[in-house]
Structures are given as C-alpha cells and as structure tokens.
Amino acid sequence: MSYVQNIGLNEIPLYFAYQRSTIGSDKYQGTFHAHQGIEILVVHEGRGTLIVDQKSYEITSGMLCVFQPFQLHHIQMDPETPFVRTVVQFEPSVYESYFAHWPRMLAFFKHIHTSTLHAPCLYGLEEENQFHSIFQSLETKLPSIDKKDELEEYSLFLIAFFRSFMPLWAQSEDQNRSGPTRTRKTHQAERILSWLEEHYTEPLRLELMSAELHLSPYHLSHLFTECTGTSISDYVTARRLQQAVKLLMSTDQAVARIGEAIGVTNCSYFCKMFKSHIGITPYQYRKQLQKHHEASFTQRS
C-alpha cells in the first residue's frame, strides 16, 4: 500500500485520465495518500466522502477537488454507484514560467499551489461544463503528441484549464465559507483526526485518545474505520510518511533525525517502513530529489 504516490512527474510532465470509471465489483478502494504534484479531480458520477486536512466533504457528481502537493487525503466511494472521474496531476514548478504573461492567472496558479485553501472543493458543475471541451481536446490529441511537443501541449492545456477555473473558484470561495455539512459521525471522526494531528509523532496510545475524546477504544476504532475506510494505525503511518517526505525535501536533516521527528526512533525500522510504502529508501528518495534539482538548474542555465 503506497501512501505517498510518486508517478514520476519529474519525468512525465503531466498525468491525465479522462472519464475513468469504476463500477460494481471493481469498486474503488481508497486509502489515505498524497501526491508529488497538484491533483485536480473532477467527479462526473458518484457518491462518497472526501477527507482532507482533518475535515470531511460530501462527494457528488459535478464537483471539482484540488489536492496540493503532498496533501494527505482519502476518498471513500459508495460501491453501489459508478465512480466516473477525470484526473489531472502535474508538477507545478515545471509550468509556472508558462503563466508569466498573465499576472492574474499566475497569481491564481501560485495560490492553488502554495496557499492555504479555505476548502478543496468546488460544487455544482454541469455535465457539459467549460472543462468538458478542454478535457476532450487533450484526450483527442494525446495519441499523436510527439515527445518533443509534450511540454508545449500540456502547458497550453493547463493555461486553458486555469483560465476557466479561476472565475469559478472565486465564486465558490464565498459559498464555501460556511463550511461542509457534517453528520454526528463525521464530526466525531474529525475530532479523532484533529487529535491524531497533535499526537502522530508520539507512540500511539489508544487508551489516552479514548480518555481525552470520551469515546471507548472499541467505538473510537470502529467509528474511525467506518468514516474513513482505514484504521487509525494506517492513518498514523500515512501521516508520518507524509511529514518525512516534506522534511526530506525541505531540510538537510539526517535521515535518522527525520525518523525521530516523526516518532520513529529506530532508523533501520524507519528506512524499512519508508521503502515498504514509498518504494525506495529515504536516502534514495533524497538522492532523486537532488538529481531533479540539478537537472532543473541545468535546463534554466
């Protein structure tokens, strides 16, 4: 199970899946996970629950979700309904310079990339919305795009997308200020997530959490799994790995110190856990990052 999904956005400039469908026995199995770059998810059909930043949101047809780099999130879909979605993932640093001619759009692009967003969701898109033709155009072109033309074509696609996205996002921000509607169960699950956010770097003590949240250990575990589709221990592992990746990217701390910072004091166990879920060791991950930064610097020179 991979909690931080790396699809090689440094080598593949943009990942695009148009109207991907999951139906019936192929039911969508979500886990808490994060992505290397920005992910845009447009839901054409389906019902479910999204959890991001310790808050839950209803998933409905005609919604758009934004997930920022390495932002932990979880999607749990109703298996009785088809889940049809379009997914776009890209590394924002690759494309930022292409927005330089349009200052307002560049500011919005940076806002989506780096700002704290009030809510990750935009609701009420019609099936034949303005994104439909933009997505269809790229889907039609994809088979015939030469490797040397990829970056240009993907840049034009993102510029067209963000041009349509910007006014819709501005309209939705006021609407989202009231916050998502929650049931009692999801409210309690959010309380558990908030508690875990404060304590995920400590040894997991279910009895302490139970006492502080005034829920029995059984009810606590059962409620969390019912609302999120995953166990408390799996969530803590995902959250620790997300933080480890951030520290590997943004600091020069030793790997052992990073393990300690996320609550794993045994360095060899930390490396084993990291490789089990990320696919490579923390040392290899940092080395890949260094190679990418060197390659980016060479391209700009």
SULBELTA-V171122 format. One record per backbone hydrogen bond with DSSP energy under -1.0 kcal/mol. NH is the residue of the N-H (numbers start at 1). CO is the residue of the C=O. E is the energy in kcal/mol with one decimal. If there is no record, write none. Layout:
<<NH | CO | E> <NH | CO | E>>
//
This chain:
<<5 | 34 | -2.9> <11 | 8 | -1.4> <12 | 8 | -3.5> <15 | 89 | -3.1> <17 | 87 | -2.5> <20 | 85 | -2.6> <22 | 83 | -1.9> <26 | 23 | -2.1> <27 | 24 | -1.1> <33 | 73 | -2.4> <34 | 3 | -2.2> <36 | 5 | -1.1> <38 | 90 | -2.4> <39 | 67 | -2.5> <40 | 88 | -3.2> <41 | 65 | -2.5> <42 | 86 | -2.7> <43 | 63 | -2.7> <44 | 84 | -2.7> <45 | 84 | -1.8> <48 | 59 | -1.6> <49 | 76 | -2.8> <50 | 57 | -3.1> <51 | 74 | -2.6> <52 | 55 | -2.5> <55 | 52 | -1.4> <57 | 50 | -2.9> <59 | 48 | -2.9> <62 | 43 | -2.6> <64 | 122 | -2.9> <65 | 41 | -3.0> <66 | 120 | -2.3> <67 | 39 | -2.7> <70 | 35 | -3.5> <71 | 68 | -2.0> <73 | 33 | -2.5> <74 | 51 | -2.2> <76 | 49 | -2.8> <78 | 47 | -3.3> <81 | 78 | -1.6> <83 | 22 | -2.7> <84 | 45 | -1.9> <85 | 20 | -2.6> <86 | 42 | -2.5> <87 | 17 | -2.5> <88 | 40 | -2.4> <89 | 15 | -2.5> <90 | 38 | -1.9> <94 | 91 | -1.5> <96 | 92 | -1.5> <98 | 95 | -1.3> <99 | 96 | -1.6> <100 | 97 | -1.4> <102 | 99 | -1.9> <106 | 102 | -2.8> <107 | 103 | -2.4> <108 | 104 | -2.0> <109 | 105 | -2.7> <110 | 106 | -2.5> <111 | 107 | -2.1> <112 | 108 | -2.6> <113 | 109 | -1.7> <114 | 110 | -3.2> <115 | 111 | -1.7> <122 | 64 | -2.7> <125 | 62 | -3.4> <132 | 129 | -1.3> <135 | 131 | -3.0> <136 | 132 | -2.6> <137 | 133 | -2.2> <138 | 134 | -1.7> <139 | 135 | -2.6> <140 | 136 | -2.2> <141 | 137 | -1.8> <142 | 138 | -2.4> <144 | 141 | -1.9> <145 | 142 | -1.3> <149 | 146 | -1.3> <150 | 147 | -1.1> <153 | 149 | -2.4> <154 | 150 | -3.0> <155 | 151 | -2.1> <156 | 152 | -2.2> <157 | 153 | -2.1> <158 | 154 | -2.5> <159 | 155 | -2.5> <160 | 156 | -2.2> <161 | 157 | -2.6> <162 | 158 | -3.1> <163 | 159 | -2.0> <164 | 160 | -1.5> <165 | 161 | -2.5> <166 | 162 | -2.4> <169 | 165 | -2.5> <170 | 166 | -2.0> <171 | 167 | -2.0> <172 | 168 | -1.9> <173 | 169 | -1.4> <176 | 172 | -2.4> <179 | 176 | -2.0> <187 | 183 | -2.2> <188 | 184 | -2.2> <189 | 185 | -2.5> <190 | 186 | -2.2> <191 | 187 | -1.7> <192 | 188 | -2.0> <193 | 189 | -2.5> <194 | 190 | -2.5> <195 | 191 | -2.1> <196 | 192 | -2.7> <197 | 193 | -2.1> <198 | 194 | -1.3> <199 | 195 | -1.3> <200 | 196 | -1.8> <202 | 199 | -2.2> <209 | 205 | -2.1> <210 | 206 | -2.8> <211 | 207 | -2.3> <212 | 208 | -2.5> <213 | 209 | -2.2> <215 | 210 | -1.8> <220 | 216 | -3.0> <221 | 217 | -2.3> <222 | 218 | -2.8> <223 | 219 | -2.8> <224 | 220 | -2.1> <225 | 221 | -2.2> <226 | 222 | -2.4> <227 | 223 | -2.3> <228 | 224 | -2.2> <229 | 225 | -2.4> <235 | 231 | -2.0> <236 | 232 | -2.4> <237 | 233 | -2.1> <238 | 234 | -2.3> <239 | 235 | -2.8> <240 | 236 | -2.5> <241 | 237 | -2.4> <242 | 238 | -2.3> <243 | 239 | -2.0> <244 | 240 | -2.4> <245 | 241 | -2.5> <246 | 242 | -1.9> <247 | 243 | -2.4> <248 | 244 | -2.4> <249 | 245 | -1.9> <250 | 246 | -2.4> <251 | 247 | -1.8> <258 | 254 | -2.1> <259 | 255 | -2.3> <260 | 256 | -2.1> <261 | 257 | -2.3> <262 | 258 | -1.3> <263 | 260 | -1.4> <264 | 259 | -3.2> <270 | 266 | -2.4> <271 | 267 | -2.6> <272 | 268 | -2.1> <273 | 269 | -2.9> <274 | 270 | -2.8> <275 | 271 | -2.5> <276 | 272 | -2.2> <277 | 273 | -1.5> <278 | 274 | -3.1> <279 | 275 | -1.5> <285 | 281 | -2.4> <286 | 282 | -2.4> <287 | 283 | -2.1> <288 | 284 | -2.3> <289 | 285 | -2.0> <290 | 286 | -2.3> <291 | 287 | -2.2> <292 | 288 | -2.2> <293 | 289 | -2.5> <294 | 290 | -2.3> <295 | 291 | -2.4> <296 | 292 | -2.6> <297 | 293 | -2.2> <298 | 294 | -2.2> <299 | 295 | -2.2> <300 | 296 | -1.6> <301 | 297 | -1.5>>
//
